Amino acid sequence: MTAPMDAPRTRVVVAGGGTAGWIAAAAIVRQLGPLVNVTVVESDEIGTVGVGESTIPTARSFHAFLGIDEAAFLRATQATFKLGIAFENWRKIGDSYFHPFGSVGRSVAIADFQHFWLAARERGFGGAYGDYSLEQQAAGAGLFGHDEHHSLAYAYHLDATAYARFLRTLAEPWGVRRVEGRIEQVQRDGEGGDIVALVLASGEQIAGDLFIDCTGFRALLSEATLETGFEDWSEWLTTDRALAVQTEAVGPPVPYTRAIAHAAGWRWQIPLQTRTGNGLVYSSRHMSDDEAHVTLIGSLNSRPLFEPRPLRFRSGMRRQAWNRNCIALGLAAGFIEPLESTSIHLIMNAVIRLIQLFPFRGDDHVALASRFNTQSRHEWEHVRDFIILHYHVTERTDSPFWRDCASMPIPDSLAERLSLFAATAGAWQGQDDLFRIDSWVSVMLGQGIVPRAHHRIASMIKGSDLETSFADLSRGISRTVRTLPRHCDFLAQYCPADG
């Protein structure tokens, strides 16, 4: 039975700030304002990880959900636009491919575009798969624009620390209360075991009905207090450390992320308006910390702004994202290494799911938590499989790391996808899946899978008609690309960084 409007407000306590905490607080108060009291407990003494500087297009929908002004957000976070990810040296050293956002080519109800493209290749035309992605062609030319004439699929590169500050400037006027303080103790109900209050170092107690754990890898509420348990995925995702550093900007920012594989992992390059984010992800079993530091510093093309910051992690997830009256969010919920920029998405989607399944007083929390956890697990496992794909399907044999990745057993769910695509070029997207068919196809082709067959519907189209159709697609993309401004010019006109 849903509580009436005059019922006591549900007291929501967000433990920890940072990106996760302020995303949660802003969204909950924006959507459920009259029904809740939201408090963020945040300590200036405790730093945030803040390495997530890249998003996927779902961030735009989340911002629309909150009514965020895009240009204001972009200025405040020094953001640039992102049309996809360029993967270098993943299939083999010297090879590269692009994972674009948006649709590739044109599909029909019976068969997706890759089937027609494979048929065209059999007949001696068709070019590269990425030739039929508007986003890939624009990214390669360093172009970007969005207005009534352009409808690119895009995401953002952003300063994660500035993003948390920006969300706070929105959330507090909307009604969120921030309490400065370090959490010393988590109090539980002696009978039921639910969390009832946070005790701060000052002695102040912050009581609540629902607690959101945004305390990072410590998972102070969900793990240290409730002992929820952690499901370790390091048997498949063996990278467990990273170094992150910012460098001076050199040249205009490109509208895509670079993911460059090395002997024991990969490194990122993420352009913002006033600097560049760089990082090295690696497996400590295959590369020492000193080797990683030398590798990262040697790869930089401009002056670092500080000493690289180390980060240790395990890929995996809490066994229950929602346990009792506590929801783990962000790093407290788990971590899937940052290869496809999914961390911020997983936070945003979990918050939307929480709002949809919100536990008002009198509701059946057990049923709500069960549904939340089922959806969360499906989503996380889907993302996990997509990341494993990049490592497992490779022709690299130049180092123990890559040989281990290629020979490791993989989850049955991923094996099924790879088997279907290799045999028939078939791919699918489930109801709760994040990555679309176009994404799976782009990466599977890019990593070197060549399907043995494809849907024969394309054989029903005369060769000349199929060739004309492909030529029309290519010309349409070229016409649109020619109308786009340079990415740097669009940024300067639309959203120059504050300060």
Buried (B, 14 or more C-beta within 10 A) or exposed (E): EEBEEEEEBBBBBBBBBBBBBBBBBBBBBBBBBEBBBBBBBBBEEBEBBBBBBBBBBBBBEBBEBBEBEBEBBBBBBBBBBBBBBBBBBBBBBEBEBBBBBBBBBBBEEEBBBBBBBBBBBEEEEBEEBBBBBBBBBBBBBBBBBBEEEBEBBBBBBBBBBBBBBBBBEBBBEBBBBBBEBEBEEBBBEEEEEBBBBBBBEEEEEBEBBBBBBBBBBBBBBBBBBBEBEBBEBBEBBBBBBBBBBBBEBEEBBBBBBBBBBBBBBBBBBBBBBBBBBBBBBBBBEBBEEEBBBEBBBEEBEBEBEEEBBEBEBBBBBBBBBBBBBBBBBBBBBBBBBBBBBBBBBBBBBBBBBBBEBBBBBEBEBEEBBBEBBEBBBBBBBBBBBBBBBBBBBBBBEEBEBBEBBBEEEBBEEBEEBBEBBBEBBBBEBEEBBBBBBBBBBBBBBBBBBEBEEBBEEBEEBEEEEBBEBBEEBBEEBEEBBEEBBBBBBBBBEBBBBBE
